[in-house]
Amino acid sequence: MEQYLFEFIGTLVLVLLGDGVCAACSLNHSKAKGAGWVVITLGWGFAVMMGVLIAGPVSGAHLNPAVSLGLAVAGSFPWASVPGYIIAQMLGGFVGAVLVWIFYKDHYKATADEPDTILGTFCTMPAIPNGWRNFISEVIATCLLVFVILAIGTNGNAFSLSGVAASTGALGSLPVTCLIMSIGMSLGGATGYALNPARDLSPRCAHAVLPIRGKRDSGWGYSWVPVAGPMAGAALAGLLYLLVF
């Protein structure tokens, strides 16, 4: 239960800061409005870092159902723990999104005539709607995410500092932060790089139930893509890791 609790808290913080940077850069009268894609990708990278720093020592800081699945496929995480991790992550993502709405409530009111902008602060939507191509984009991006996470912890990334053996993975959140920023800057332009059902579906559910003035539908016709794509990509990454390493 302690591991599940920290997955919940870590994912909550990830979404609070991640959706928070989207809200800051998009909502009317925010001092950060218009800051742009680079700020958003940096903000999401640092959001992941903060979540990992919180949850890492206790739960390993998956913070993402796709990561839990990919690690289990690769044999690096027990299958029995996957359902509990996913439930905790999904609940954390929902609460994090609700906190963003509370924090920026006045700014959401000021943006009531821009329903697409409001939705974009909760979840992803494609730049060019094309369901299967969007799905493949999420598969590729998440496969890269999980494959590199697995590679970070391999013996080939080990080093010695003052005679003490360590690995790149021992640096904790820093390599993953750089990875998230790189994926966002290089592969995020097509779909908004969901990579994570707890980052997308849970906030989408929050958007659906919150009393947000001027909101549109929650994009349910697209919602399968940022769930199925990351889960398929993560499973593929686990299989590739077994094959390559």
C-alpha positions as CSV (number, residue, x, y, z in Angstrom):
1,M,0.0,0.0,0.0
2,E,2.9,2.4,0.6
3,Q,4.1,1.9,-2.9
4,Y,0.6,2.5,-4.3
5,L,0.4,5.7,-2.1
6,F,3.6,7.1,-3.5
7,E,2.6,6.2,-7.1
8,F,-0.6,8.2,-6.4
9,I,1.3,11.2,-4.9
10,G,4.0,11.2,-7.6
11,T,1.5,11.0,-10.5
12,L,-0.6,13.8,-8.8
13,V,2.4,16.1,-8.7
14,L,3.4,15.1,-12.3
15,V,-0.1,16.1,-13.6
16,L,-0.4,19.2,-11.3
17,L,2.9,20.6,-12.7
18,G,2.5,19.3,-16.2
19,D,-1.1,20.3,-16.9
20,G,-0.2,23.4,-14.8
21,V,2.4,24.6,-17.4
22,C,-0.2,24.0,-20.2
23,A,-2.7,26.1,-18.3
24,A,-0.1,28.8,-17.5
25,C,0.9,29.1,-21.2
26,S,-2.6,28.9,-22.6
27,L,-5.2,30.5,-20.4
28,N,-6.2,34.2,-20.7
29,H,-4.6,36.7,-18.3
30,S,-2.0,34.2,-17.2
31,K,1.4,35.9,-16.9
32,A,2.9,33.0,-18.8
33,K,0.3,33.1,-21.7
34,G,2.0,32.6,-25.0
35,A,5.3,31.3,-23.6
36,G,5.2,28.5,-26.1
37,W,6.1,24.9,-26.8
38,V,9.6,25.1,-25.4
39,V,8.4,26.2,-22.0
40,I,5.7,23.5,-22.1
41,T,8.2,20.7,-22.9
42,L,10.6,22.0,-20.2
43,G,7.7,22.2,-17.8
44,W,6.6,18.6,-18.4
45,G,10.2,17.4,-18.1
46,F,10.6,19.1,-14.7
47,A,7.1,17.8,-13.7
48,V,8.3,14.3,-14.3
49,M,11.5,15.0,-12.3
50,M,9.5,16.2,-9.3
51,G,7.2,13.2,-9.4
52,V,10.2,10.8,-9.6
53,L,12.0,12.5,-6.7
54,I,9.0,12.0,-4.5
55,A,8.0,8.5,-5.5
56,G,11.3,7.0,-6.7
57,P,12.7,5.9,-3.3
58,V,9.5,4.0,-2.4
59,S,7.7,2.8,-5.5
60,G,10.3,3.2,-8.3
61,A,8.3,6.1,-9.7
62,H,6.6,4.6,-12.7
63,L,3.9,7.3,-12.6
64,N,2.6,5.9,-15.9
65,P,0.5,2.7,-16.6
66,A,2.5,2.2,-19.8
67,V,5.8,2.2,-17.9
68,S,4.5,-0.3,-15.4
69,L,3.3,-2.5,-18.3
70,G,6.6,-2.2,-20.2
71,L,8.7,-3.0,-17.2
72,A,6.5,-6.1,-16.4
73,V,6.9,-7.3,-20.0
74,A,10.6,-6.9,-19.8
75,G,10.7,-8.9,-16.5
76,S,11.8,-5.9,-14.4
77,F,8.6,-5.6,-12.4
78,P,6.2,-8.1,-10.9
79,W,2.9,-8.6,-12.9
80,A,1.0,-8.9,-9.6
81,S,1.8,-5.2,-8.8
82,V,0.7,-3.8,-12.1
83,P,-3.1,-3.4,-11.4
84,G,-2.5,-1.6,-8.1
85,Y,0.1,0.7,-9.7
86,I,-2.3,1.6,-12.5
87,I,-5.2,2.3,-10.2
88,A,-3.0,4.6,-8.1
89,Q,-1.6,6.4,-11.1
90,M,-5.0,7.0,-12.7
91,L,-6.4,8.4,-9.4
92,G,-3.4,10.6,-9.0
93,G,-3.8,12.0,-12.5
94,F,-7.4,12.8,-11.8
95,V,-6.7,14.6,-8.6
96,G,-3.8,16.5,-10.1
97,A,-6.0,17.8,-12.9
98,V,-8.7,18.9,-10.5
99,L,-6.1,20.9,-8.5
100,V,-5.0,22.6,-11.7
101,W,-8.6,23.7,-12.3
102,I,-8.9,25.0,-8.8
103,F,-5.6,26.9,-9.1
104,Y,-6.5,28.5,-12.4
105,K,-10.3,28.8,-11.9
106,D,-10.4,32.5,-12.6
107,H,-8.3,32.1,-15.7
108,Y,-10.6,29.3,-16.9
109,K,-13.5,31.7,-16.6
110,A,-11.6,34.3,-18.6
111,T,-11.0,31.7,-21.3
112,A,-14.6,30.4,-21.5
113,D,-15.0,31.4,-25.1
114,E,-12.1,29.1,-26.1
115,P,-13.3,25.6,-25.4
116,D,-10.5,23.9,-27.4
117,T,-7.9,25.8,-25.4
118,I,-9.5,24.7,-22.1
119,L,-9.5,21.1,-23.2
120,G,-5.9,21.3,-24.2
121,T,-4.9,22.2,-20.6
122,F,-6.3,18.8,-19.5
123,C,-5.5,16.3,-22.2
124,T,-4.0,15.9,-25.6
125,M,-5.7,16.3,-29.0
126,P,-4.0,15.7,-32.4
127,A,-2.7,18.6,-34.5
128,I,-4.0,16.8,-37.6
129,P,-6.8,14.2,-36.7
130,N,-5.9,10.9,-38.3
131,G,-6.7,8.1,-35.8
132,W,-4.4,5.4,-36.9
133,R,-1.5,7.7,-37.7
134,N,-1.9,9.4,-34.4
135,F,-2.0,5.9,-32.8
136,I,1.3,5.0,-34.5
137,S,2.8,8.2,-33.3
138,E,2.0,7.5,-29.7
139,V,3.3,3.9,-30.1
140,I,6.6,5.1,-31.5
141,A,7.1,7.8,-28.9
142,T,6.1,5.6,-25.9
143,C,8.2,2.7,-27.2
144,L,11.2,5.0,-27.2
145,L,10.3,6.3,-23.7
146,V,10.1,2.8,-22.1
147,F,13.0,1.3,-24.1
148,V,15.4,4.1,-23.0
149,I,14.1,3.9,-19.4
150,L,15.0,0.2,-19.5
151,A,18.4,0.9,-21.1
152,I,19.3,3.5,-18.5
153,G,19.5,0.8,-15.9
154,T,21.7,-1.6,-17.8
155,N,25.2,-2.5,-16.8
156,G,26.5,-0.8,-19.9
157,N,25.6,2.6,-18.4
158,A,27.5,1.9,-15.2
159,F,30.4,4.1,-14.1
160,S,32.7,4.4,-11.1
161,L,33.0,7.6,-9.0
162,S,35.7,7.6,-6.3
163,G,35.8,3.9,-6.4
164,V,32.0,3.5,-5.9
165,A,30.1,1.7,-8.6
166,A,27.0,3.4,-9.9
167,S,24.9,3.6,-13.0
168,T,23.1,6.3,-15.0
169,G,19.9,5.1,-13.4
170,A,21.4,5.9,-10.0
171,L,21.1,9.6,-11.0
172,G,17.4,9.1,-10.5
173,S,15.2,11.7,-12.2
174,L,17.7,13.5,-14.4
175,P,18.1,11.1,-17.3
176,V,14.3,10.6,-17.5
177,T,13.7,14.3,-17.4
178,C,16.1,14.8,-20.4
179,L,14.3,12.0,-22.2
180,I,10.8,13.5,-21.7
181,M,12.1,16.9,-22.9
182,S,13.7,15.3,-25.9
183,I,10.6,13.4,-26.9
184,G,8.4,16.4,-26.4
185,M,10.6,18.6,-28.6
186,S,11.2,16.1,-31.3
187,L,8.1,13.9,-31.4
188,G,5.5,16.0,-29.6
189,G,4.2,18.1,-32.4
190,A,1.7,15.6,-33.9
191,T,-0.3,14.4,-30.9
192,G,1.0,16.4,-27.9
193,Y,3.0,13.3,-26.8
194,A,0.6,11.9,-24.2
195,L,2.8,8.8,-23.5
196,N,0.8,8.2,-20.4
197,P,-2.8,7.2,-19.9
198,A,-2.7,8.6,-16.4
199,R,-1.6,12.0,-17.8
200,D,-4.3,11.9,-20.5
201,L,-7.4,9.8,-19.7
202,S,-7.6,10.8,-16.0
203,P,-7.5,14.6,-16.7
204,R,-9.9,14.0,-19.6
205,C,-12.3,12.5,-17.1
206,A,-11.8,15.5,-14.8
207,H,-12.6,17.8,-17.7
208,A,-15.8,15.8,-18.3
209,V,-17.1,16.1,-14.7
210,L,-15.9,19.5,-13.6
211,P,-18.3,22.5,-13.9
212,I,-16.1,24.4,-16.3
213,R,-17.8,27.4,-17.9
214,G,-17.8,27.2,-21.7
215,K,-16.2,23.8,-22.0
216,R,-16.7,21.6,-25.1
217,D,-17.0,17.8,-25.2
218,S,-14.0,16.0,-23.8
219,G,-12.8,14.5,-27.1
220,W,-14.0,11.0,-26.4
221,G,-13.7,10.0,-30.0
222,Y,-10.0,10.5,-29.8
223,S,-9.5,9.3,-26.2
224,W,-8.6,5.7,-27.2
225,V,-5.4,6.9,-29.0
226,P,-3.5,8.2,-25.9
227,V,-4.4,5.1,-24.0
228,A,-4.0,2.3,-26.5
229,G,-1.0,3.9,-28.2
230,P,1.2,4.2,-25.1
231,M,0.2,0.8,-23.8
232,A,1.0,-0.9,-27.1
233,G,4.3,1.1,-27.4
234,A,5.4,0.1,-23.9
235,A,4.7,-3.6,-24.4
236,L,6.7,-3.4,-27.6
237,A,9.5,-1.7,-25.8
238,G,9.6,-4.5,-23.2
239,L,9.8,-7.1,-25.9
240,L,12.5,-5.2,-27.8
241,Y,14.5,-4.8,-24.6
242,L,14.4,-8.6,-24.1
243,L,15.5,-9.1,-27.7
244,V,18.3,-6.5,-27.7
245,F,19.8,-6.8,-24.2
